[in-house]
Amino acid sequence: MELIVTEKDNAARRIADILSDGSAGTDRRNGVNVYRWDGGGTVCVGLSGHVVGVDFPPEYDDWRDVQPVELLEADIEKRATQENIVRTLQSLAREADRAVIATDYDREGELIGKEAYELIEEAAAIPIERVRFSSITEREVTEAFANPDELDFDLAAAGEARQIIDLLWGAALTRFLSLSAGQLGEDFISVGRVQSPTLKLIVDREREIQAFDPDDYWELFTTLRADGVDFEGQYFYEDEGTENERVWNEADADDAHARLTSADRATVTGVRRRTRSDDPPAPFNTTQFISAASSLGYGAGRAMSIAEELYTAGYITYPRTDNTVYPEDLNPEALLATLADTGAFGEDAASLLDDGEVEPTRGDTETTDHPPIHPTGEVPGRADLGDDEWAVYELVVRRFLATCAEPAEWEYLRVTAEANDCQLKANGKRLLDPGYLAVYPYVSSDETLVPDVDEGSELALADTRLEAKQTQPPRRRGQSRLIEELEARGVGTKSTRHNTIEKLYDRGYIENDPPRPTRLAMAVVEAAEAFAEQVVDEEMTRQLEQDMTAIADGEATLDDVTDESRAMLGRVFDELHDSREAVGEQLREALKDDKRLGPCPECGETLIVRRSRRGSYFVGCEGFPECENTYQLPSNGEPTVMTDSCEEHGLRHVKMLAGRSTFVHGCPVCKAEAAAAHEDEVIGDCPGCGEAHGGDLAVKQLQSGSRLVGCTRYPDCDYSLPLPRRGDIEVLEERCPEHDLPDLVVHDGDDDPWELGCPICNYEEFQERRATRDLDDLDGVGEKTAAKLAEADIESLSDLEAADPEGVADRVSGVSADRVRDWQDQVEGAS
């Protein structure tokens, strides 16, 4: 029997389908899909990425009993992280005569392949071969299996070195900072070899923004007219041979404004025309793909997740690549001909073929592992992909089309004029030949109209505007721009940079997009700079990346590089040895800063977000116990303090992070004052206690910002019905015949009010609408998706709740881990 091992289950399914001509059957072993064909003579099984991980021995698990520096000399063990997959792989190996490793071809994939190799070798003495491909298409997979190779142990060792080094640096420094600050459990303070220099890059930009001192300047604009066409002219002046539009002296700006305002004509002093070619873009590497996807609204992690799904389905090539030069064996005409037979891209692809010989563009980087990201010859129909998958697929296709197209041709027209001793200019541009812009709509092709005028002609002048402005601080880098910067500095790899940014979000170091560092992030970087600068030194990280590349090239060994890393980390701890108390104090203060809102109205101390013993959040005073002033926060979500402040109370606003239900709570004092000013309006008898105790239902507003219909005998009776958080509530005279309660209407600014009706009937209808009793009640789960989930042993809501999103994504084609998490949120919200 031949055993084929792939990196994930969906890749195993795809490869089995290709090699078996669609005849492969599926059975389950230890909860793992096993694909069989040729009468059981060939089987294919998918891993779940790394099924073996590196860790310290169990005696190092207790953070309080082990000094962080002790980890530097600790042994590192390999442990099974997916025991059911390991058992399945080894049991199949014992039945096999030979094995083939078919994991992704990069440093990480080679390491995963080596882990499978060692597990197979441990179970059975059989020959093991390696196949490599850059797209999971019929042609490439068939050719790869016809020409097997051997595992690249040097490349795998480079991946293993990264694992070990990241474990050492991450675990030792994370424990040191967390113990110093007293932050244990889920709130530990995380640092990492690539994570920390990346964070410093973000923090440094924030420092530039905070230190920026703006300068005032002025710009002047006029409306010019020629042959009935209006266009904009801008005032400029020359200073030491340099053309300037910004006027730095207000008196000079006022003088120019007065002169232009008094003029009604301008004389053309110069006309210059030129044409320019706009070259089509280079093929996509990973970084440029992420950058282009960001313009469509996809964060780096989401873009890569979608690209990996498209790769596994056989629609695009491997999305982790530095290459920007198509390989010689790529036939662009043949691929264009395939795309020309499609409805979505047929006309554009055919037009490129009609232009004659196709010569794709070339970028600056040529590697031999994977080609640039481009579509394969297997083209999905629009109905085969979800909206996000199609948007990313179309981006990849159109980038390929653009690389095969001609340059765009532009004509530029510059007109200068003079009015009352003031110089004006207008710049226009016109598209002469769209070239690649005709097939790549992600680049602007907007034109600016300036009429064709002659030197010496007169222009009408009107509507002069003087605009006061200030110089702006440098902009925060968006995720894609940050990844480009990391690539330029040699920090991280194409496979890790987007994951590094995701970790910074997950750990609460950055927020918003573009990423902004939290106070904790600033403190971590400041502490590292003050006490152990190597922790955030990008040179150190860059050197280690180069060392790992040297391992892959056979110029260094795993032991050489990991030993040097241990020594380097030892020097860091030498610097940190006497600074634990200072580091801890700095971090503790930063953690508080991220939770501080502003002055307490009662005593002038600082209000801060706190957590009760029961786990709920509230706002309390740092002057406690002398000041016991508190304010409620909503019960749904986790609070985060925003930069926006309340003008009346000088307090920072609070946002409640609750997944898809995230909302801004605002100023807690405002909410408390609104609740105190609200007069409860009784609307009827309480169904819970009215008959026995005379309780009434009333429209109530709480300090937490919530509104409800509740019993006036609370807390003795806790009967309540939720109401919307926003809008004015009106109580009508019409009453429900079943519950004898008035109808309610919410006016939230729209022309048509929201008619809630009877609050009891409305709540019952709401409960019925949100009831989730089966998988197909979930948004986005139709009959076909439910059938796919069932094949992965997810047949009920409880199965889905207990499932690992990444594992489901591996096993179910066309379903991402993010989508599984959304479904789990729906189930949790309905329970």
Buried (B, 14 or more C-beta within 10 A) or exposed (E): BBBBBBBBBBBBBBBBBBBBEEEBEEEEBEEBBBBBBEEEEBBBBBBBBBBBBBBBEEEBEEBEEBBBBEBBEBEBEBEBBBEBBBBBBBBBBEEBEBBBBBBBBBBBBBBBBBBBBBBBEEBBEBEBBBBBBBBBBBEBBEEBBEEBEEBBBBBBBBBBBBBBBBBBBBBBBBBBBBBBBEBEEEEBBBBBBBBBBBBBBBBEBBBEBEEEEEEBBBBBBBBBBBEEEEBBBBBBBEEEEEEEBBBEEEEEBEEBBBBBBEBEEBBBBEBEEEEEEBEBBBBBBBBBBBBBBBEEEBBBBBBBBBBBBBBBBBBBBBBBBBBBBBEEEBEBEEBBBBBBEBEBBEEBBBBBBEEEEBEBBBBEBBBEBBBBBBBBBBBBEEEEBBEBBBBBBBBBBBBBBBBBBBBBBBBBBBBBBBBBEBBBBBBBBBBEBBBBBBBBEBBEBEEEEBBEBEEEBEBEBEEBBBEEEEEEBEEBBBBBBBBBBBBEBBBBBBBBBBBBBBBBBEBBBBBEBBBBBBBBBBBBBBBBBEBBEBBBBBEBBBBBBEBBBBBBEEEBBBEBBBEBBBEBBEEBBEBBEEBBEBBBBBBBEBBBBBBBBBBBBEBEBBBBBBEEEEEEBBBBBBBBEEBEBBBBBBEBBEBBBBEEBBEEBEBBBBBBEBEEEEBEBBBBBBBBBBBEEEEEEEBBBBBBBBEEEEBBBBBBBBBBBBBBBBBBBBEEBEBBBBBEBEBEBBBEEEBBEEBEBBBBBBEEEEEEBBEBBBBBBBBEEEEEEEEBEEBEBBEEBEEEBBEBBBBBEBBEBEBBEEBEBBBBBBBBBBBBBBBBBBBBBBBEBBE
